[in-house]
Every structure is written in structure tokens, then in C-alpha cells.
Amino acid sequence: MSKMVREYIEIDNIASLEGLIEKLQDVQASLPAEASADVKLRGDDVFGRQLCISFMRPQTDEEAACEARYADAYRMSREKELERLQQELGAHFAAPQGLRIVA
């Protein structure tokens, strides 16, 4: 199973109801079949409001390759930070094998 990624589509500057309906139909047609989209109204009176549509989609091969390039560096940075905290606290805690540390 591939990792799922949250995708966002923002709709702003719609002048008419017909334009909004047309744009929403275009967005709906472009969504993956299994996508369960959420719609939220974001913004305020000062900076304007916009509809924000979010949905989950499978991670692309290109995104997975990019993430894999940095996985070791990220893991090493987390281990370094854990070591620094352990020295600061004066205690040593060993993470169980197979435990994934996330930030």
C-alpha cells in the first residue's frame, strides 16, 4: 500500500453562483475515485475568503523517491536530537526496536 498524501485545492475570485458550480464540478471530475473530499471556507473579511477543498490521494513515485532521499538524514537528525536530550536530562532511554520516531 502506498502512502497517502493530503492535497489542497483553493477556489477564490468567483463572481457568480454559476461560475462557482462550474468550478466545483470541474474539481469533482478531477478527483480520484476513492477520494473523500472535505470543503471548508477559509479566510476573513480583511484578506478575503476562499473555499478550500482537501482530499487524500496516493503518493506519486516521484514524491516517494524524493522522500526516500532524505529519510536517512531525517532519521539521523532525530537520533542526534534524542542523544542531546538524553545528555541534557542525564538519563539514557533506549527506543524499542521497530519503533518509529515522528515529529
RASUL-V74852 format. One record per pair of residues at least 6 apart in sequence whose ideal C-beta (glycine too) atoms are under 6 Angstrom apart, sorted by the first residue. I is the first residue (numbers start at 1). J is the second residue. Records with the same first field share a line. If there is no record, write none. Layout:
I: J ; J
This chain:
2: 58 ; 59
3: 59
4: 56
5: 57 ; 59
6: 54 ; 56
7: 55 ; 57
8: 54
9: 27 ; 53
10: 50 ; 52
11: 23 ; 51
12: 50
14: 20
27: 53
32: 57
35: 55
37: 53 ; 55
38: 54
39: 53
40: 52
41: 49
42: 50 ; 52
43: 49 ; 50
78: 101
86: 92
